[in-house]
């Protein structure tokens, strides 16, 4: 297997022989979590003034909003990574010269 190129060399590789998504997926997840947290916080801060138990209900909904956003983001990024792992496995099968099972 050839040596990996640096990040910027891979970024500007016009032949797409090196993929950068598997390298930056953690950063994308962290940024997505930050935006989800900010959206949940903004929803909480912009709630109309409520009395008593309604405030608690709003805070619970805000936490559920964050949790749902984090779950959706994680599932989407995992799907992307599965596609990249399938590509890696297919490349390994092709390199080993084995024919696919029928």
Jmol script that loads the backbone (N, CA, C; Angstrom):
load data "model"
ATOM      1  N   UNK A   1       0.845  -1.172   0.000  1.00  0.00           N
ATOM      2  CA  UNK A   1       0.000   0.000   0.000  1.00  0.00           C
ATOM      3  C   UNK A   1       0.890   1.235   0.000  1.00  0.00           C
ATOM      4  N   UNK A   2       0.625   2.207  -0.864  1.00  0.00           N
ATOM      5  CA  UNK A   2       1.468   3.391  -0.912  1.00  0.00           C
ATOM      6  C   UNK A   2       1.303   4.244   0.335  1.00  0.00           C
ATOM      7  N   UNK A   3       2.320   5.033   0.627  1.00  0.00           N
ATOM      8  CA  UNK A   3       2.283   5.910   1.797  1.00  0.00           C
ATOM      9  C   UNK A   3       1.198   6.964   1.616  1.00  0.00           C
ATOM     10  N   UNK A   4       0.564   7.324   2.727  1.00  0.00           N
ATOM     11  CA  UNK A   4      -0.473   8.340   2.681  1.00  0.00           C
ATOM     12  C   UNK A   4       0.127   9.705   2.433  1.00  0.00           C
ATOM     13  N   UNK A   5      -0.584  10.499   1.633  1.00  0.00           N
ATOM     14  CA  UNK A   5      -0.171  11.879   1.411  1.00  0.00           C
ATOM     15  C   UNK A   5      -0.557  12.701   2.624  1.00  0.00           C
ATOM     16  N   UNK A   6       0.026  13.891   2.721  1.00  0.00           N
ATOM     17  CA  UNK A   6      -0.364  14.815   3.775  1.00  0.00           C
ATOM     18  C   UNK A   6      -1.781  15.308   3.543  1.00  0.00           C
ATOM     19  N   UNK A   7      -2.337  15.998   4.540  1.00  0.00           N
ATOM     20  CA  UNK A   7      -3.720  16.461   4.443  1.00  0.00           C
ATOM     21  C   UNK A   7      -3.922  17.397   3.265  1.00  0.00           C
ATOM     22  N   UNK A   8      -3.069  18.405   3.129  1.00  0.00           N
ATOM     23  CA  UNK A   8      -3.254  19.373   2.050  1.00  0.00           C
ATOM     24  C   UNK A   8      -2.960  18.778   0.676  1.00  0.00           C
ATOM     25  N   UNK A   9      -2.032  17.850   0.613  1.00  0.00           N
ATOM     26  CA  UNK A   9      -1.776  17.165  -0.655  1.00  0.00           C
ATOM     27  C   UNK A   9      -2.999  16.342  -1.052  1.00  0.00           C
ATOM     28  N   UNK A  10      -3.639  15.703  -0.073  1.00  0.00           N
ATOM     29  CA  UNK A  10      -4.849  14.938  -0.357  1.00  0.00           C
ATOM     30  C   UNK A  10      -6.015  15.851  -0.715  1.00  0.00           C
ATOM     31  N   UNK A  11      -6.077  17.004  -0.061  1.00  0.00           N
ATOM     32  CA  UNK A  11      -7.171  17.944  -0.303  1.00  0.00           C
ATOM     33  C   UNK A  11      -7.173  18.440  -1.745  1.00  0.00           C
ATOM     34  N   UNK A  12      -5.992  18.686  -2.279  1.00  0.00           N
ATOM     35  CA  UNK A  12      -5.893  19.227  -3.633  1.00  0.00           C
ATOM     36  C   UNK A  12      -5.500  18.170  -4.664  1.00  0.00           C
ATOM     37  N   UNK A  13      -5.730  16.906  -4.352  1.00  0.00           N
ATOM     38  CA  UNK A  13      -5.478  15.801  -5.267  1.00  0.00           C
ATOM     39  C   UNK A  13      -6.633  15.726  -6.260  1.00  0.00           C
ATOM     40  N   UNK A  14      -6.416  16.150  -7.491  1.00  0.00           N
ATOM     41  CA  UNK A  14      -7.493  16.200  -8.479  1.00  0.00           C
ATOM     42  C   UNK A  14      -7.875  14.819  -9.007  1.00  0.00           C
ATOM     43  N   UNK A  15      -7.079  13.807  -8.743  1.00  0.00           N
ATOM     44  CA  UNK A  15      -7.402  12.445  -9.165  1.00  0.00           C
ATOM     45  C   UNK A  15      -8.213  11.698  -8.108  1.00  0.00           C
ATOM     46  N   UNK A  16      -8.379  12.280  -6.933  1.00  0.00           N
ATOM     47  CA  UNK A  16      -9.104  11.675  -5.811  1.00  0.00           C
ATOM     48  C   UNK A  16      -8.553  10.297  -5.455  1.00  0.00           C
ATOM     49  N   UNK A  17      -7.239  10.168  -5.494  1.00  0.00           N
ATOM     50  CA  UNK A  17      -6.624   8.895  -5.113  1.00  0.00           C
ATOM     51  C   UNK A  17      -6.526   8.766  -3.591  1.00  0.00           C
ATOM     52  N   UNK A  18      -6.556   9.860  -2.877  1.00  0.00           N
ATOM     53  CA  UNK A  18      -6.560   9.874  -1.411  1.00  0.00           C
ATOM     54  C   UNK A  18      -7.841  10.554  -0.947  1.00  0.00           C
ATOM     55  N   UNK A  19      -8.523   9.961   0.012  1.00  0.00           N
ATOM     56  CA  UNK A  19      -9.776  10.512   0.506  1.00  0.00           C
ATOM     57  C   UNK A  19      -9.549  11.206   1.846  1.00  0.00           C
ATOM     58  N   UNK A  20     -10.173  12.372   2.027  1.00  0.00           N
ATOM     59  CA  UNK A  20      -9.965  13.126   3.267  1.00  0.00           C
ATOM     60  C   UNK A  20     -11.106  12.962   4.260  1.00  0.00           C
ATOM     61  N   UNK A  21     -12.263  12.504   3.801  1.00  0.00           N
ATOM     62  CA  UNK A  21     -13.410  12.397   4.702  1.00  0.00           C
ATOM     63  C   UNK A  21     -13.126  11.525   5.926  1.00  0.00           C
ATOM     64  N   UNK A  22     -12.511  10.333   5.766  1.00  0.00           N
ATOM     65  CA  UNK A  22     -12.229   9.551   6.977  1.00  0.00           C
ATOM     66  C   UNK A  22     -11.293  10.261   7.958  1.00  0.00           C
ATOM     67  N   UNK A  23     -10.499  11.178   7.460  1.00  0.00           N
ATOM     68  CA  UNK A  23      -9.578  11.898   8.343  1.00  0.00           C
ATOM     69  C   UNK A  23     -10.272  13.004   9.126  1.00  0.00           C
ATOM     70  N   UNK A  24     -11.304  13.623   8.548  1.00  0.00           N
ATOM     71  CA  UNK A  24     -11.913  14.786   9.191  1.00  0.00           C
ATOM     72  C   UNK A  24     -13.269  14.490   9.817  1.00  0.00           C
ATOM     73  N   UNK A  25     -13.714  13.240   9.795  1.00  0.00           N
ATOM     74  CA  UNK A  25     -15.051  12.913  10.270  1.00  0.00           C
ATOM     75  C   UNK A  25     -15.228  13.249  11.753  1.00  0.00           C
ATOM     76  N   UNK A  26     -14.209  13.089  12.570  1.00  0.00           N
ATOM     77  CA  UNK A  26     -14.305  13.417  14.002  1.00  0.00           C
ATOM     78  C   UNK A  26     -14.517  14.909  14.201  1.00  0.00           C
ATOM     79  N   UNK A  27     -13.814  15.710  13.413  1.00  0.00           N
ATOM     80  CA  UNK A  27     -13.957  17.163  13.512  1.00  0.00           C
ATOM     81  C   UNK A  27     -15.358  17.576  13.079  1.00  0.00           C
ATOM     82  N   UNK A  28     -15.863  16.965  12.014  1.00  0.00           N
ATOM     83  CA  UNK A  28     -17.219  17.261  11.547  1.00  0.00           C
ATOM     84  C   UNK A  28     -18.235  16.903  12.633  1.00  0.00           C
ATOM     85  N   UNK A  29     -18.026  15.785  13.314  1.00  0.00           N
ATOM     86  CA  UNK A  29     -18.937  15.384  14.396  1.00  0.00           C
ATOM     87  C   UNK A  29     -18.915  16.390  15.536  1.00  0.00           C
ATOM     88  N   UNK A  30     -17.734  16.835  15.933  1.00  0.00           N
ATOM     89  CA  UNK A  30     -17.629  17.810  17.027  1.00  0.00           C
ATOM     90  C   UNK A  30     -18.286  19.141  16.655  1.00  0.00           C
ATOM     91  N   UNK A  31     -18.065  19.586  15.433  1.00  0.00           N
ATOM     92  CA  UNK A  31     -18.690  20.831  14.980  1.00  0.00           C
ATOM     93  C   UNK A  31     -20.208  20.666  14.935  1.00  0.00           C
ATOM     94  N   UNK A  32     -20.671  19.519  14.451  1.00  0.00           N
ATOM     95  CA  UNK A  32     -22.109  19.248  14.421  1.00  0.00           C
ATOM     96  C   UNK A  32     -22.721  19.225  15.815  1.00  0.00           C
ATOM     97  N   UNK A  33     -22.010  18.625  16.782  1.00  0.00           N
ATOM     98  CA  UNK A  33     -22.499  18.629  18.156  1.00  0.00           C
ATOM     99  C   UNK A  33     -22.565  20.038  18.722  1.00  0.00           C
ATOM    100  N   UNK A  34     -21.567  20.857  18.392  1.00  0.00           N
ATOM    101  CA  UNK A  34     -21.575  22.241  18.862  1.00  0.00           C
ATOM    102  C   UNK A  34     -22.773  23.000  18.293  1.00  0.00           C
ATOM    103  N   UNK A  35     -23.054  22.831  16.996  1.00  0.00           N
ATOM    104  CA  UNK A  35     -24.199  23.500  16.390  1.00  0.00           C
ATOM    105  C   UNK A  35     -25.523  22.982  16.959  1.00  0.00           C
ATOM    106  N   UNK A  36     -25.596  21.687  17.226  1.00  0.00           N
ATOM    107  CA  UNK A  36     -26.801  21.123  17.821  1.00  0.00           C
ATOM    108  C   UNK A  36     -27.013  21.688  19.219  1.00  0.00           C
ATOM    109  N   UNK A  37     -25.934  21.795  19.975  1.00  0.00           N
ATOM    110  CA  UNK A  37     -26.021  22.388  21.311  1.00  0.00           C
ATOM    111  C   UNK A  37     -26.436  23.846  21.256  1.00  0.00           C
ATOM    112  N   UNK A  38     -25.881  24.593  20.312  1.00  0.00           N
ATOM    113  CA  UNK A  38     -26.266  25.996  20.168  1.00  0.00           C
ATOM    114  C   UNK A  38     -27.728  26.134  19.762  1.00  0.00           C
ATOM    115  N   UNK A  39     -28.204  25.279  18.864  1.00  0.00           N
ATOM    116  CA  UNK A  39     -29.607  25.324  18.451  1.00  0.00           C
ATOM    117  C   UNK A  39     -30.523  25.026  19.633  1.00  0.00           C
ATOM    118  N   UNK A  40     -30.153  24.048  20.432  1.00  0.00           N
ATOM    119  CA  UNK A  40     -30.945  23.711  21.605  1.00  0.00           C
ATOM    120  C   UNK A  40     -30.942  24.858  22.622  1.00  0.00           C
ATOM    121  N   UNK A  41     -29.793  25.460  22.821  1.00  0.00           N
ATOM    122  CA  UNK A  41     -29.679  26.590  23.741  1.00  0.00           C
ATOM    123  C   UNK A  41     -30.478  27.786  23.241  1.00  0.00           C
ATOM    124  N   UNK A  42     -30.387  28.069  21.945  1.00  0.00           N
ATOM    125  CA  UNK A  42     -31.139  29.195  21.388  1.00  0.00           C
ATOM    126  C   UNK A  42     -32.645  28.950  21.506  1.00  0.00           C
ATOM    127  N   UNK A  43     -33.067  27.704  21.312  1.00  0.00           N
ATOM    128  CA  UNK A  43     -34.483  27.402  21.460  1.00  0.00           C
ATOM    129  C   UNK A  43     -34.915  27.660  22.897  1.00  0.00           C
ATOM    130  N   UNK A  44     -34.071  27.266  23.851  1.00  0.00           N
ATOM    131  CA  UNK A  44     -34.388  27.468  25.257  1.00  0.00           C
ATOM    132  C   UNK A  44     -34.458  28.959  25.590  1.00  0.00           C
ATOM    133  N   UNK A  45     -33.518  29.728  25.081  1.00  0.00           N
ATOM    134  CA  UNK A  45     -33.468  31.158  25.403  1.00  0.00           C
ATOM    135  C   UNK A  45     -34.560  31.964  24.718  1.00  0.00           C
ATOM    136  N   UNK A  46     -35.069  31.477  23.605  1.00  0.00           N
ATOM    137  CA  UNK A  46     -36.091  32.238  22.885  1.00  0.00           C
ATOM    138  C   UNK A  46     -37.497  31.725  23.152  1.00  0.00           C
ATOM    139  N   UNK A  47     -37.643  30.793  24.108  1.00  0.00           N
ATOM    140  CA  UNK A  47     -38.979  30.331  24.481  1.00  0.00           C
ATOM    141  C   UNK A  47     -39.777  31.505  25.020  1.00  0.00           C
ATOM    142  N   UNK A  48     -41.059  31.529  24.713  1.00  0.00           N
ATOM    143  CA  UNK A  48     -41.871  32.585  25.332  1.00  0.00           C
ATOM    144  C   UNK A  48     -41.919  32.374  26.846  1.00  0.00           C
ATOM    145  N   UNK A  49     -42.084  33.437  27.601  1.00  0.00           N
ATOM    146  CA  UNK A  49     -42.129  33.282  29.069  1.00  0.00           C
ATOM    147  C   UNK A  49     -43.267  32.354  29.480  1.00  0.00           C
ATOM    148  N   UNK A  50     -42.917  31.346  30.224  1.00  0.00           N
ATOM    149  CA  UNK A  50     -43.896  30.365  30.676  1.00  0.00           C
ATOM    150  C   UNK A  50     -43.879  30.313  32.192  1.00  0.00           C
ATOM    151  N   UNK A  51     -44.926  29.807  32.763  1.00  0.00           N
ATOM    152  CA  UNK A  51     -45.024  29.763  34.222  1.00  0.00           C
ATOM    153  C   UNK A  51     -44.891  28.327  34.722  1.00  0.00           C
ATOM    154  N   UNK A  52     -44.324  28.198  35.893  1.00  0.00           N
ATOM    155  CA  UNK A  52     -44.291  26.944  36.628  1.00  0.00           C
ATOM    156  C   UNK A  52     -43.720  25.760  35.883  1.00  0.00           C
ATOM    157  N   UNK A  53     -44.514  24.694  35.799  1.00  0.00           N
ATOM    158  CA  UNK A  53     -44.083  23.435  35.205  1.00  0.00           C
ATOM    159  C   UNK A  53     -43.811  23.531  33.716  1.00  0.00           C
ATOM    160  N   UNK A  54     -44.341  24.563  33.052  1.00  0.00           N
ATOM    161  CA  UNK A  54     -44.115  24.712  31.620  1.00  0.00           C
ATOM    162  C   UNK A  54     -42.649  25.020  31.330  1.00  0.00           C
ATOM    163  N   UNK A  55     -41.980  25.698  32.233  1.00  0.00           N
ATOM    164  CA  UNK A  55     -40.547  25.984  32.053  1.00  0.00           C
ATOM    165  C   UNK A  55     -39.759  24.679  32.097  1.00  0.00           C
ATOM    166  N   UNK A  56     -40.092  23.836  33.049  1.00  0.00           N
ATOM    167  CA  UNK A  56     -39.429  22.534  33.151  1.00  0.00           C
ATOM    168  C   UNK A  56     -39.694  21.703  31.898  1.00  0.00           C
ATOM    169  N   UNK A  57     -40.908  21.752  31.401  1.00  0.00           N
ATOM    170  CA  UNK A  57     -41.252  21.035  30.179  1.00  0.00           C
ATOM    171  C   UNK A  57     -40.435  21.559  28.986  1.00  0.00           C
ATOM    172  N   UNK A  58     -40.246  22.871  28.924  1.00  0.00           N
ATOM    173  CA  UNK A  58     -39.430  23.469  27.857  1.00  0.00           C
ATOM    174  C   UNK A  58     -37.980  23.035  27.941  1.00  0.00           C
ATOM    175  N   UNK A  59     -37.440  22.956  29.137  1.00  0.00           N
ATOM    176  CA  UNK A  59     -36.049  22.514  29.315  1.00  0.00           C
ATOM    177  C   UNK A  59     -35.891  21.047  28.945  1.00  0.00           C
ATOM    178  N   UNK A  60     -36.877  20.236  29.289  1.00  0.00           N
ATOM    179  CA  UNK A  60     -36.828  18.826  28.914  1.00  0.00           C
ATOM    180  C   UNK A  60     -36.887  18.686  27.398  1.00  0.00           C
ATOM    181  N   UNK A  61     -37.756  19.464  26.746  1.00  0.00           N
ATOM    182  CA  UNK A  61     -37.845  19.418  25.289  1.00  0.00           C
ATOM    183  C   UNK A  61     -36.540  19.868  24.644  1.00  0.00           C
ATOM    184  N   UNK A  62     -35.898  20.864  25.237  1.00  0.00           N
ATOM    185  CA  UNK A  62     -34.616  21.342  24.713  1.00  0.00           C
ATOM    186  C   UNK A  62     -33.555  20.246  24.786  1.00  0.00           C
ATOM    187  N   UNK A  63     -33.521  19.513  25.895  1.00  0.00           N
ATOM    188  CA  UNK A  63     -32.568  18.410  26.040  1.00  0.00           C
ATOM    189  C   UNK A  63     -32.873  17.301  25.034  1.00  0.00           C
ATOM    190  N   UNK A  64     -34.164  17.024  24.830  1.00  0.00           N
ATOM    191  CA  UNK A  64     -34.544  16.008  23.846  1.00  0.00           C
ATOM    192  C   UNK A  64     -34.201  16.450  22.435  1.00  0.00           C
ATOM    193  N   UNK A  65     -34.316  17.745  22.165  1.00  0.00           N
ATOM    194  CA  UNK A  65     -33.934  18.294  20.871  1.00  0.00           C
ATOM    195  C   UNK A  65     -32.439  18.074  20.620  1.00  0.00           C
ATOM    196  N   UNK A  66     -31.624  18.343  21.636  1.00  0.00           N
ATOM    197  CA  UNK A  66     -30.184  18.119  21.509  1.00  0.00           C
ATOM    198  C   UNK A  66     -29.880  16.640  21.281  1.00  0.00           C
ATOM    199  N   UNK A  67     -30.518  15.773  22.052  1.00  0.00           N
ATOM    200  CA  UNK A  67     -30.280  14.340  21.937  1.00  0.00           C
ATOM    201  C   UNK A  67     -30.682  13.819  20.556  1.00  0.00           C
ATOM    202  N   UNK A  68     -31.833  14.244  20.051  1.00  0.00           N
ATOM    203  CA  UNK A  68     -32.282  13.809  18.726  1.00  0.00           C
ATOM    204  C   UNK A  68     -31.331  14.300  17.641  1.00  0.00           C
ATOM    205  N   UNK A  69     -30.872  15.535  17.762  1.00  0.00           N
ATOM    206  CA  UNK A  69     -29.925  16.070  16.787  1.00  0.00           C
ATOM    207  C   UNK A  69     -28.608  15.315  16.801  1.00  0.00           C
ATOM    208  N   UNK A  70     -28.110  15.008  17.998  1.00  0.00           N
ATOM    209  CA  UNK A  70     -26.848  14.272  18.116  1.00  0.00           C
ATOM    210  C   UNK A  70     -26.975  12.866  17.545  1.00  0.00           C
ATOM    211  N   UNK A  71     -28.110  12.208  17.797  1.00  0.00           N
ATOM    212  CA  UNK A  71     -28.322  10.856  17.267  1.00  0.00           C
ATOM    213  C   UNK A  71     -28.389  10.882  15.746  1.00  0.00           C
ATOM    214  N   UNK A  72     -29.151  11.810  15.181  1.00  0.00           N
ATOM    215  CA  UNK A  72     -29.264  11.910  13.722  1.00  0.00           C
ATOM    216  C   UNK A  72     -27.915  12.204  13.077  1.00  0.00           C
ATOM    217  N   UNK A  73     -27.161  13.116  13.665  1.00  0.00           N
ATOM    218  CA  UNK A  73     -25.833  13.445  13.144  1.00  0.00           C
ATOM    219  C   UNK A  73     -24.929  12.231  13.182  1.00  0.00           C
ATOM    220  N   UNK A  74     -24.932  11.504  14.286  1.00  0.00           N
ATOM    221  CA  UNK A  74     -24.072  10.330  14.434  1.00  0.00           C
ATOM    222  C   UNK A  74     -24.431   9.247  13.416  1.00  0.00           C
ATOM    223  N   UNK A  75     -25.733   8.997  13.238  1.00  0.00           N
ATOM    224  CA  UNK A  75     -26.162   7.979  12.273  1.00  0.00           C
ATOM    225  C   UNK A  75     -25.725   8.369  10.868  1.00  0.00           C
ATOM    226  N   UNK A  76     -25.914   9.622  10.492  1.00  0.00           N
ATOM    227  CA  UNK A  76     -25.540  10.076   9.152  1.00  0.00           C
ATOM    228  C   UNK A  76     -24.027   9.914   8.924  1.00  0.00           C
ATOM    229  N   UNK A  77     -23.232  10.310   9.891  1.00  0.00           N
ATOM    230  CA  UNK A  77     -21.775  10.191   9.738  1.00  0.00           C
ATOM    231  C   UNK A  77     -21.337   8.726   9.732  1.00  0.00           C
ATOM    232  N   UNK A  78     -22.015   7.873  10.486  1.00  0.00           N
ATOM    233  CA  UNK A  78     -21.683   6.445  10.452  1.00  0.00           C
ATOM    234  C   UNK A  78     -22.003   5.836   9.089  1.00  0.00           C
ATOM    235  N   UNK A  79     -23.105   6.250   8.479  1.00  0.00           N
ATOM    236  CA  UNK A  79     -23.429   5.768   7.135  1.00  0.00           C
ATOM    237  C   UNK A  79     -22.331   6.164   6.155  1.00  0.00           C
ATOM    238  N   UNK A  80     -21.871   7.384   6.265  1.00  0.00           N
ATOM    239  CA  UNK A  80     -20.788   7.841   5.386  1.00  0.00           C
ATOM    240  C   UNK A  80     -19.537   6.991   5.599  1.00  0.00           C
ATOM    241  N   UNK A  81     -19.184   6.721   6.862  1.00  0.00           N
ATOM    242  CA  UNK A  81     -17.987   5.925   7.140  1.00  0.00           C
ATOM    243  C   UNK A  81     -18.138   4.489   6.666  1.00  0.00           C
ATOM    244  N   UNK A  82     -19.340   3.926   6.736  1.00  0.00           N
ATOM    245  CA  UNK A  82     -19.566   2.561   6.236  1.00  0.00           C
ATOM    246  C   UNK A  82     -19.288   2.505   4.742  1.00  0.00           C
ATOM    247  N   UNK A  83     -19.720   3.512   4.015  1.00  0.00           N
ATOM    248  CA  UNK A  83     -19.455   3.546   2.569  1.00  0.00           C
ATOM    249  C   UNK A  83     -17.950   3.565   2.310  1.00  0.00           C
ATOM    250  N   UNK A  84     -17.201   4.337   3.080  1.00  0.00           N
ATOM    251  CA  UNK A  84     -15.751   4.384   2.899  1.00  0.00           C
ATOM    252  C   UNK A  84     -15.100   3.056   3.269  1.00  0.00           C
ATOM    253  N   UNK A  85     -15.604   2.396   4.307  1.00  0.00           N
ATOM    254  CA  UNK A  85     -15.029   1.094   4.688  1.00  0.00           C
ATOM    255  C   UNK A  85     -15.343   0.022   3.651  1.00  0.00           C
ATOM    256  N   UNK A  86     -16.531   0.093   3.063  1.00  0.00           N
ATOM    257  CA  UNK A  86     -16.863  -0.847   1.983  1.00  0.00           C
ATOM    258  C   UNK A  86     -15.897  -0.645   0.819  1.00  0.00           C
ATOM    259  N   UNK A  87     -15.626   0.608   0.485  1.00  0.00           N
ATOM    260  CA  UNK A  87     -14.687   0.897  -0.603  1.00  0.00           C
ATOM    261  C   UNK A  87     -13.300   0.353  -0.278  1.00  0.00           C
ATOM    262  N   UNK A  88     -12.844   0.513   0.972  1.00  0.00           N
ATOM    263  CA  UNK A  88     -11.538  -0.020   1.372  1.00  0.00           C
ATOM    264  C   UNK A  88     -11.503  -1.545   1.259  1.00  0.00           C
ATOM    265  N   UNK A  89     -12.572  -2.192   1.708  1.00  0.00           N
ATOM    266  CA  UNK A  89     -12.622  -3.656   1.627  1.00  0.00           C
ATOM    267  C   UNK A  89     -12.643  -4.141   0.179  1.00  0.00           C
ATOM    268  N   UNK A  90     -13.391  -3.469  -0.667  1.00  0.00           N
ATOM    269  CA  UNK A  90     -13.409  -3.844  -2.084  1.00  0.00           C
ATOM    270  C   UNK A  90     -12.042  -3.645  -2.730  1.00  0.00           C
ATOM    271  N   UNK A  91     -11.362  -2.598  -2.348  1.00  0.00           N
ATOM    272  CA  UNK A  91     -10.010  -2.353  -2.869  1.00  0.00           C
ATOM    273  C   UNK A  91      -9.066  -3.469  -2.420  1.00  0.00           C
ATOM    274  N   UNK A  92      -9.210  -3.925  -1.172  1.00  0.00           N
ATOM    275  CA  UNK A  92      -8.365  -5.007  -0.659  1.00  0.00           C
ATOM    276  C   UNK A  92      -8.662  -6.317  -1.374  1.00  0.00           C
ATOM    277  N   UNK A  93      -9.934  -6.590  -1.649  1.00  0.00           N
ATOM    278  CA  UNK A  93     -10.294  -7.813  -2.374  1.00  0.00           C
ATOM    279  C   UNK A  93      -9.726  -7.766  -3.785  1.00  0.00           C
ATOM    280  N   UNK A  94      -9.842  -6.616  -4.429  1.00  0.00           N
ATOM    281  CA  UNK A  94      -9.308  -6.472  -5.785  1.00  0.00           C
ATOM    282  C   UNK A  94      -7.792  -6.647  -5.785  1.00  0.00           C
ATOM    283  N   UNK A  95      -7.128  -6.119  -4.784  1.00  0.00           N
ATOM    284  CA  UNK A  95      -5.668  -6.224  -4.707  1.00  0.00           C
ATOM    285  C   UNK A  95      -5.221  -7.669  -4.437  1.00  0.00           C
ATOM    286  N   UNK A  96      -6.027  -8.427  -3.708  1.00  0.00           N
ATOM    287  CA  UNK A  96      -5.636  -9.805  -3.401  1.00  0.00           C
ATOM    288  C   UNK A  96      -5.893 -10.743  -4.580  1.00  0.00           C
ATOM    289  N   UNK A  97      -6.666 -10.292  -5.547  1.00  0.00           N
ATOM    290  CA  UNK A  97      -6.913 -11.099  -6.745  1.00  0.00           C
ATOM    291  C   UNK A  97      -7.989 -12.143  -6.568  1.00  0.00           C
ATOM    292  N   UNK A  98      -8.707 -12.105  -5.473  1.00  0.00           N
ATOM    293  CA  UNK A  98      -9.773 -13.080  -5.257  1.00  0.00           C
ATOM    294  C   UNK A  98     -11.021 -12.653  -6.006  1.00  0.00           C
ATOM    295  N   UNK A  99     -11.681 -13.646  -6.579  1.00  0.00           N
ATOM    296  CA  UNK A  99     -12.939 -13.370  -7.262  1.00  0.00           C
ATOM    297  C   UNK A  99     -14.063 -13.274  -6.237  1.00  0.00           C
ATOM    298  N   UNK A 100     -15.031 -12.432  -6.480  1.00  0.00           N
ATOM    299  CA  UNK A 100     -16.152 -12.356  -5.541  1.00  0.00           C
ATOM    300  C   UNK A 100     -16.955 -13.647  -5.531  1.00  0.00           C
ATOM    301  N   UNK A 101     -17.588 -13.953  -4.395  1.00  0.00           N
ATOM    302  CA  UNK A 101     -18.409 -15.157  -4.267  1.00  0.00           C
ATOM    303  C   UNK A 101     -19.674 -14.992  -5.085  1.00  0.00           C
ATOM    304  N   UNK A 102     -20.134 -16.116  -5.637  1.00  0.00           N
ATOM    305  CA  UNK A 102     -21.377 -16.082  -6.412  1.00  0.00           C
ATOM    306  C   UNK A 102     -22.458 -16.825  -5.698  1.00  0.00           C
TER     307      UNK A 102
END
end "model"
wireframe off; spacefill off
backbone 0.3
color backbone group
